[in-house]
Amino acid sequence: MNLIKLLKKHGILFMIIVVSIISLTWVIIAEKVEVKSSSENEEEEVYQLISKLAKVFKLAELSYVEDIDAKKMLESAINGMLESLDPHSGYLNYDEFKDIMEQTKGEFGGLGIQITREDKMIKVISPIDDTPAFKAGIKAGDYISHLDQVSVRDETLTESIKKMKGKPGTSIVLTILRKGEKPQKIKIVRKIIKVKSVKVSYQDNVAVIRLSVFADTTQKELRDAIKNIEKVWDTKKLEGYVLDLRDNPGGTLKEAISVSDTFLDRNLEILSIRGRNEEEVDYIYSETVDFLKDKPIVILINGGSASASEIVAGALQHHNRAVVIGTKSFGKGSVQTVKSFKDGSGVKFTTARYFTPAGKSIQAKGIVPDIYIPMAKLTYDQDHFDSLFSESDFNNALDNEDKKNEVDKTSRDDLFEEDEEDDSKKVVKDFQMNQAVVIVKSIGKISRISNDTEEK
């Protein structure tokens, strides 16, 4: 299709025409924002590059060996421009924009996996609980080198995501690279993903709240769950809470703030947001009372805990409202803004960094736990448990600005497995969770002793 006809059809004034009729000012039509360069030389260089883009497009249109898809080429150019900024920015066509809006509502189609791009491969941030990817054994930190036997080396992140999506019931084969293991091919069947972001289980008088993702309904689900716990349990017998944020890839900033607010008293800083202008800082404070009424909280994090998960962990850690245990979090401390266009497409790009109440950036560093506890397998030993308590990898990542117990059957399905050699023993798979429960109970005991001493 002739380029001018294509552009007229979509109502777009092409950049060459813009260059020929205006001098040193250019207009982003979608936003109607006047952009001024720091010098005339820089502006002239920008115009020359825009002109070059048009010439390259025209050359391809006239001389490429096959007919070109003009729309696809232009969209790829826009996407490449944004993806060059950082791993979290990019162009979204109509379907992609629709998908990203659906994901925030907690229902979407696909494999149930959060990914990014690194070293010409796909890196798994984390699988979402109870999704096809989760059940297939995909883990945070895995690399995907091929999709249906085709290398992802020369694909954009957007192209790879599009391949993973498809009609429910169809399948795709992922080639997984995992540290210390041979490459493996995993077949996953696509399905409609309906994410329930909050799940509750109990372990030895401790309530375990699992947050798998931060969707639009997470705060409501969380507060409803807490109310239900209080109905079921005598609050005097309930010793505390474990908030499990492991492999939670994040979600909306609004829900991260609301969840933090649930566990903090009024007027405590949750985070600060800083954009390009360092003098403009937006401080976010809690507005409600602590829903848990000072019950002990332990937060579990790991390398798959990102973004919104890190906001919650950082805020509660800073205000000494929770003990954070596990391993260092992912380190995504940036805020993305999504802008839509009239045709239903859109763009997402990084507009700010967020900082903990201590003024520290999480970007590329993550949240460091108060107590480092790696994942491990061990034989269940009551005495042992009772005595035990005594993003930087990305090439174009943003820089950091700061240079025991018996388990209830309602717990996670894979918490225990039988030892084939000795049925009298159980192998505890979730070592971190068991230690979280021990720590909650220990904090509760210390608190009770302190209160008794004060009363005397």
C-alpha positions as CSV (number, residue, x, y, z in Angstrom):
1,M,0.0,0.0,0.0
2,N,1.3,3.5,-0.8
3,L,2.7,5.1,2.3
4,I,0.9,8.4,1.9
5,K,-2.5,6.7,1.3
6,L,-1.9,4.5,4.4
7,L,-1.1,7.5,6.6
8,K,-4.1,9.5,5.3
9,K,-6.3,6.5,5.9
10,H,-5.3,6.5,9.6
11,G,-5.4,10.3,9.9
12,I,-1.8,10.7,10.7
13,L,0.4,13.6,9.4
14,F,3.7,12.0,8.5
15,M,6.9,13.3,10.0
16,I,8.4,14.5,6.7
17,I,5.6,16.9,6.2
18,V,5.9,18.0,9.8
19,V,9.6,18.7,9.2
20,S,8.9,20.7,6.0
21,I,6.3,23.1,7.5
22,I,7.6,23.8,11.0
23,S,11.0,24.8,12.3
24,L,12.3,23.9,15.7
25,T,9.2,22.7,17.5
26,W,7.6,19.2,17.1
27,V,4.3,18.0,18.4
28,I,3.3,14.6,19.8
29,I,-0.3,14.5,18.4
30,A,-1.7,12.0,20.9
31,E,-0.7,14.1,23.9
32,K,-0.6,17.6,22.3
33,V,2.5,18.4,24.3
34,E,5.1,20.8,23.0
35,V,8.6,19.4,23.4
36,K,11.6,21.7,23.3
37,S,15.2,20.4,23.0
38,S,18.1,21.9,25.0
39,S,19.8,23.3,21.9
40,E,19.1,24.0,18.2
41,N,21.8,21.4,17.2
42,E,20.1,18.7,19.2
43,E,16.7,19.6,17.6
44,E,18.2,19.5,14.2
45,E,19.8,16.1,14.8
46,V,16.4,14.8,16.0
47,Y,14.7,16.0,12.8
48,Q,17.4,14.4,10.7
49,L,16.8,11.1,12.4
50,I,13.1,11.4,11.9
51,S,13.7,12.2,8.2
52,K,16.0,9.2,8.0
53,L,13.3,7.0,9.4
54,A,10.9,8.1,6.7
55,K,13.5,7.5,4.0
56,V,14.3,4.0,5.3
57,F,10.5,3.3,5.3
58,K,10.2,4.5,1.7
59,L,13.2,2.5,0.6
60,A,11.7,-0.7,2.1
61,E,8.3,0.0,0.6
62,L,9.8,0.4,-2.9
63,S,12.7,-2.1,-2.9
64,Y,12.1,-4.9,-0.3
65,V,11.9,-8.3,-2.0
66,E,8.3,-8.8,-0.9
67,D,5.3,-6.5,-0.2
68,I,5.7,-5.0,3.3
69,D,3.1,-4.7,6.0
70,A,3.4,-0.9,6.6
71,K,1.4,-0.9,9.8
72,K,3.4,-3.7,11.3
73,M,6.7,-1.9,10.4
74,L,5.6,1.4,12.0
75,E,4.3,-0.3,15.1
76,S,7.6,-2.2,15.5
77,A,9.5,1.0,15.1
78,I,7.5,2.6,17.9
79,N,7.9,-0.4,20.1
80,G,11.7,-0.6,19.5
81,M,12.0,3.0,20.4
82,L,10.3,2.5,23.7
83,E,11.9,-0.9,24.5
84,S,15.3,0.7,24.1
85,L,14.6,2.9,27.2
86,D,14.1,0.0,29.7
87,P,12.7,-3.5,29.9
88,H,9.3,-2.3,31.1
89,S,8.4,0.3,28.4
90,G,6.8,-0.5,25.0
91,Y,4.0,-0.1,22.5
92,L,0.7,-2.0,22.9
93,N,-1.5,-2.7,19.9
94,Y,-5.2,-3.0,20.3
95,D,-5.2,-6.6,21.5
96,E,-2.2,-6.1,23.8
97,F,-3.7,-3.0,25.4
98,K,-7.0,-4.9,26.0
99,D,-5.0,-7.8,27.6
100,I,-3.1,-5.6,30.0
101,M,-6.3,-3.9,31.1
102,E,-7.9,-7.3,31.7
103,Q,-4.9,-8.5,33.7
104,T,-5.4,-5.8,36.3
105,K,-8.9,-7.1,36.8
106,G,-7.6,-10.5,37.6
107,E,-8.9,-12.4,34.6
108,F,-7.0,-13.0,31.3
109,G,-6.0,-15.6,28.8
110,G,-2.6,-17.4,28.6
111,L,-0.2,-19.4,30.6
112,G,-0.2,-17.4,33.9
113,I,3.4,-16.3,33.8
114,Q,5.1,-12.9,34.4
115,I,8.1,-12.4,32.1
116,T,10.7,-9.9,31.0
117,R,13.5,-9.8,28.4
118,E,17.1,-10.4,29.3
119,D,20.2,-11.4,27.3
120,K,18.1,-12.2,24.2
121,M,16.0,-14.7,26.1
122,I,12.8,-14.5,28.1
123,K,13.3,-14.4,31.9
124,V,10.6,-15.6,34.2
125,I,9.8,-13.1,37.0
126,S,7.3,-15.6,38.5
127,P,4.4,-17.9,37.6
128,I,1.0,-17.0,39.1
129,D,-0.4,-19.5,41.6
130,D,-2.7,-22.3,40.3
131,T,-2.1,-21.3,36.6
132,P,-0.9,-23.7,33.9
133,A,2.6,-22.3,34.2
134,F,2.6,-22.8,38.0
135,K,1.3,-26.4,37.7
136,A,3.8,-27.2,35.0
137,G,6.7,-26.4,37.4
138,I,7.9,-23.1,35.8
139,K,10.0,-21.2,38.4
140,A,11.0,-17.7,39.1
141,G,14.5,-17.1,37.5
142,D,13.9,-19.6,34.7
143,Y,15.0,-18.6,31.2
144,I,12.9,-19.5,28.1
145,S,15.1,-19.9,25.0
146,H,12.5,-21.4,22.5
147,L,8.8,-21.3,22.0
148,D,7.6,-24.3,20.0
149,Q,11.1,-25.1,19.0
150,V,11.7,-21.6,17.6
151,S,14.4,-19.4,19.2
152,V,13.2,-16.2,20.9
153,R,16.6,-14.6,20.3
154,D,15.5,-12.2,17.6
155,E,12.0,-11.6,19.0
156,T,10.8,-8.6,21.0
157,L,9.1,-9.2,24.3
158,T,5.8,-8.2,22.8
159,E,6.2,-10.8,20.0
160,S,7.0,-13.6,22.5
161,I,4.1,-12.7,24.7
162,K,1.8,-12.8,21.7
163,K,3.0,-16.4,20.9
164,M,2.3,-17.6,24.4
165,K,-1.3,-16.4,24.2
166,G,-3.8,-18.3,22.2
167,K,-7.1,-20.2,22.2
168,P,-7.8,-22.0,25.5
169,G,-7.1,-25.7,25.1
170,T,-4.3,-25.3,22.7
171,S,-0.7,-26.0,23.8
172,I,2.8,-24.5,23.5
173,V,6.2,-26.0,24.2
174,L,8.6,-23.9,26.3
175,T,12.4,-24.8,26.3
176,I,13.5,-24.0,29.8
177,L,17.0,-23.2,31.0
178,R,17.6,-23.5,34.7
179,K,20.8,-23.0,36.6
180,G,22.5,-26.3,37.3
181,E,20.2,-28.4,35.2
182,K,20.0,-29.5,31.6
183,P,17.6,-27.7,29.2
184,Q,14.1,-29.1,29.4
185,K,11.0,-28.9,27.2
186,I,7.8,-28.3,29.0
187,K,4.4,-28.5,27.2
188,I,1.7,-26.2,28.7
189,V,-1.9,-26.0,27.7
190,R,-3.4,-22.5,27.5
191,K,-6.5,-21.6,29.5
192,I,-8.5,-18.6,30.7
193,I,-6.7,-17.4,33.8
194,K,-9.0,-16.3,36.7
195,V,-6.7,-15.1,39.5
196,K,-7.9,-15.3,43.1
197,S,-5.3,-13.1,44.6
198,V,-5.9,-14.0,48.3
199,K,-5.9,-17.4,49.9
200,V,-6.0,-18.3,53.6
201,S,-4.7,-21.4,55.4
202,Y,-3.7,-22.1,59.0
203,Q,-0.7,-23.6,60.6
204,D,-0.5,-24.2,64.4
205,N,-2.6,-21.2,65.5
206,V,-1.1,-18.9,62.8
207,A,-3.1,-17.6,59.9
208,V,-1.2,-17.8,56.6
209,I,-2.4,-15.2,54.0
210,R,-1.1,-15.9,50.5
211,L,-1.1,-13.0,48.1
212,S,-0.4,-14.3,44.6
213,V,-0.8,-11.0,42.7
214,F,-2.0,-7.4,43.2
215,A,-5.1,-7.1,41.1
216,D,-7.9,-4.5,41.3
217,T,-9.8,-6.6,43.9
218,T,-6.9,-7.5,46.1
219,Q,-7.6,-5.1,49.0
220,K,-11.2,-6.1,49.2
221,E,-10.3,-9.8,49.1
222,L,-7.7,-9.3,51.8
223,R,-9.9,-7.4,54.2
224,D,-12.8,-9.8,53.7
225,A,-10.4,-12.7,54.4
226,I,-9.2,-11.0,57.7
227,K,-12.8,-10.5,58.8
228,N,-13.6,-14.1,58.1
229,I,-10.5,-15.2,60.1
230,E,-11.7,-13.2,63.0
231,K,-15.1,-14.9,62.8
232,V,-13.6,-18.4,62.7
233,W,-10.9,-17.9,65.4
234,D,-10.9,-16.7,68.9
235,T,-8.5,-13.8,68.5
236,K,-6.8,-14.7,71.8
237,K,-5.9,-18.1,70.4
238,L,-4.7,-16.8,67.0
239,E,-1.0,-16.0,67.6
240,G,-0.3,-14.0,64.4
241,Y,-0.1,-13.9,60.7
242,V,2.3,-14.9,57.9
243,L,1.9,-12.8,54.7
244,D,3.3,-14.9,51.9
245,L,4.5,-12.6,49.0
246,R,6.9,-15.1,47.4
247,D,6.7,-15.2,43.6
248,N,4.2,-12.4,43.7
249,P,5.1,-10.4,40.5
250,G,3.3,-7.3,41.7
251,G,0.4,-5.5,40.0
252,T,-1.2,-2.1,40.4
253,L,0.4,0.6,42.6
254,K,-3.0,1.5,44.0
255,E,-3.5,-2.0,45.5
256,A,0.1,-2.0,46.9
257,I,-0.8,1.2,48.8
258,S,-4.1,-0.2,49.9
259,V,-2.6,-3.5,51.2
260,S,0.1,-1.6,53.1
261,D,-2.6,0.6,54.6
262,T,-4.4,-2.5,55.9
263,F,-1.5,-3.3,58.2
264,L,-0.4,0.2,59.3
265,D,-1.9,2.8,61.6
266,R,-2.7,6.3,60.3
267,N,-0.3,8.8,58.9
268,L,2.7,6.5,58.3
269,E,4.6,6.9,55.1
270,I,4.1,4.0,52.7
271,L,6.4,5.2,49.9
272,S,7.5,8.2,48.0
273,I,7.4,8.6,44.2
274,R,9.9,10.6,42.3
275,G,10.0,11.5,38.6
276,R,12.4,13.3,36.3
277,N,12.3,16.4,38.4
278,E,14.0,15.4,41.7
279,E,12.4,18.3,43.5
280,E,8.9,17.0,42.9
281,V,8.3,14.2,45.4
282,D,4.9,12.6,46.0
283,Y,4.7,11.1,49.5
284,I,2.0,8.5,50.2
285,Y,0.7,8.0,53.7
286,S,-1.6,5.4,55.4
287,E,-5.1,6.5,56.1
288,T,-6.8,3.7,58.1
289,V,-6.1,1.8,61.3
290,D,-4.2,-1.5,61.6
291,F,-6.8,-4.2,60.7
292,L,-4.8,-6.9,62.6
293,K,-4.7,-4.9,65.8
294,D,-1.0,-5.3,66.4
295,K,-0.9,-9.1,66.0
296,P,2.6,-10.3,64.9
297,I,3.2,-10.4,61.2
298,V,6.0,-12.2,59.3
299,I,6.4,-11.4,55.6
300,L,7.9,-14.0,53.3
301,I,9.7,-12.8,50.1
302,N,12.0,-14.3,47.5
303,G,13.5,-13.4,44.1
304,G,10.1,-13.6,42.5
305,S,8.6,-10.9,44.8
306,A,8.5,-7.8,42.6
307,S,7.1,-4.3,42.4
308,A,4.0,-4.0,44.5
309,S,5.2,-6.9,46.7
310,E,8.3,-4.9,47.5
311,I,6.4,-1.8,48.3
312,V,4.4,-3.7,51.0
313,A,7.4,-5.5,52.4
314,G,9.5,-2.3,52.5
315,A,6.8,-0.2,54.2
316,L,6.0,-2.8,56.9
317,Q,9.7,-3.5,57.5
318,H,10.5,0.2,57.9
319,H,7.8,0.8,60.4
320,N,8.7,-2.4,62.4
321,R,5.2,-3.7,61.7
322,A,6.5,-7.0,60.3
323,V,9.6,-9.1,60.3
324,V,10.7,-9.8,56.7
325,I,12.3,-13.2,56.0
326,G,13.3,-15.3,53.0
327,T,15.7,-14.2,50.3
328,K,16.2,-10.8,48.6
329,S,13.4,-9.6,46.4
330,F,13.5,-9.0,42.6
331,G,14.3,-5.2,42.6
332,K,11.7,-3.6,40.4
333,G,11.4,-0.1,41.8
334,S,9.9,1.8,38.9
335,V,6.5,3.1,38.1
336,Q,4.9,2.6,34.6
337,T,2.2,4.8,33.1
338,V,-0.1,3.5,30.5
339,K,-1.5,5.9,27.9
340,S,-4.3,5.0,25.4
341,F,-5.0,6.2,21.9
342,K,-8.3,6.6,20.1
343,D,-7.8,3.5,18.1
344,G,-7.5,1.3,21.2
345,S,-3.8,1.0,21.1
346,G,-1.5,2.4,23.8
347,V,2.0,2.8,25.2
348,K,3.5,2.0,28.6
349,F,6.6,3.7,29.8
350,T,8.5,4.4,33.0
351,T,7.6,7.7,34.5
352,A,9.0,7.5,38.1
353,R,10.8,5.5,40.7
354,Y,9.4,4.7,44.0
355,F,11.3,4.8,47.3
356,T,10.8,3.1,50.7
357,P,9.9,5.3,53.8
358,A,13.7,5.2,54.5
359,G,14.3,7.1,51.2
360,K,15.9,4.1,49.6
361,S,15.3,3.1,46.0
362,I,14.4,-0.6,45.4
363,Q,15.4,-0.4,41.8
364,A,17.9,-3.2,40.9
365,K,18.6,-3.8,44.6
366,G,15.4,-5.2,46.0
367,I,14.3,-5.6,49.6
368,V,16.8,-7.3,51.9
369,P,15.1,-9.6,54.5
370,D,15.6,-9.1,58.2
371,I,16.4,-12.8,58.4
372,Y,17.8,-14.6,55.5
373,I,16.2,-18.1,55.1
374,P,16.8,-20.0,51.9
375,M,14.4,-22.6,50.5
376,A,15.4,-26.1,51.7
377,K,14.2,-29.6,52.2
378,L,14.6,-31.3,55.5
379,T,13.2,-34.2,57.6
380,Y,10.6,-33.0,60.0
381,D,12.1,-32.7,63.5
382,Q,10.0,-31.1,66.3
383,D,13.0,-30.3,68.5
384,H,14.9,-28.8,65.6
385,F,12.0,-26.4,64.8
386,D,11.6,-25.4,68.4
387,S,15.2,-24.5,68.8
388,L,15.9,-22.8,65.4
389,F,14.8,-19.3,66.1
390,S,17.8,-17.7,68.0
391,E,15.9,-6.2,38.1
392,S,19.9,-5.4,38.3
393,D,20.7,-8.2,35.8
394,F,19.0,-6.3,32.9
395,N,21.4,-4.7,30.5
396,N,19.2,-1.6,30.2
397,A,17.7,-1.6,33.6
398,L,17.2,1.7,35.4
399,D,20.0,2.6,37.8
400,N,19.5,2.6,41.6
401,E,19.3,6.2,42.9
402,D,21.3,5.4,46.1
403,K,24.7,4.3,44.9
404,K,6.9,-27.2,63.1
405,N,4.7,-27.8,63.4
406,E,1.8,-29.8,62.2
407,V,0.4,-28.3,59.1
408,D,-3.4,-28.0,58.4
409,K,-4.6,-29.7,55.2
410,T,-5.8,-26.4,53.9
411,S,-2.2,-25.3,53.4
412,R,-0.5,-25.3,49.9
413,D,-1.0,-28.6,48.1
414,D,2.6,-29.5,48.0
415,L,3.6,-28.5,51.5
416,F,4.4,-32.1,52.5
417,E,5.3,-35.2,50.7
418,E,5.7,-38.7,52.1
419,D,9.2,-40.2,52.4
420,E,9.1,-43.4,50.3
421,E,11.7,-45.1,52.6
422,D,10.0,-44.4,55.9
423,D,6.3,-43.5,56.1
424,S,6.8,-42.5,59.8
425,K,8.7,-39.4,58.6
426,K,7.4,-36.5,56.6
427,V,9.6,-34.3,54.5
428,V,8.8,-30.6,55.0
429,K,9.2,-29.0,51.6
430,D,8.4,-25.5,52.6
431,F,11.2,-24.8,55.1
432,Q,10.7,-21.0,54.9
433,M,7.0,-21.2,55.8
434,N,7.7,-23.4,58.8
435,Q,10.3,-20.9,60.0
436,A,7.9,-18.0,59.4
437,V,5.4,-19.7,61.8
438,V,8.1,-20.3,64.4
439,I,9.0,-16.6,64.3
440,V,5.4,-15.5,64.5
441,K,4.9,-17.6,67.6
442,S,8.2,-16.4,69.1
443,I,7.2,-12.8,68.7
444,G,3.9,-13.5,70.3
445,K,5.5,-15.1,73.3
446,I,7.9,-12.2,73.8
447,S,5.0,-9.8,73.5
448,R,2.9,-11.6,76.1
449,I,5.9,-11.8,78.5
450,S,6.5,-8.1,78.1
451,N,2.8,-7.3,78.7
452,D,2.7,-9.5,81.8
453,T,5.8,-7.8,83.2
454,E,4.3,-4.3,82.6
455,E,1.1,-5.3,84.4
456,K,3.1,-6.6,87.4
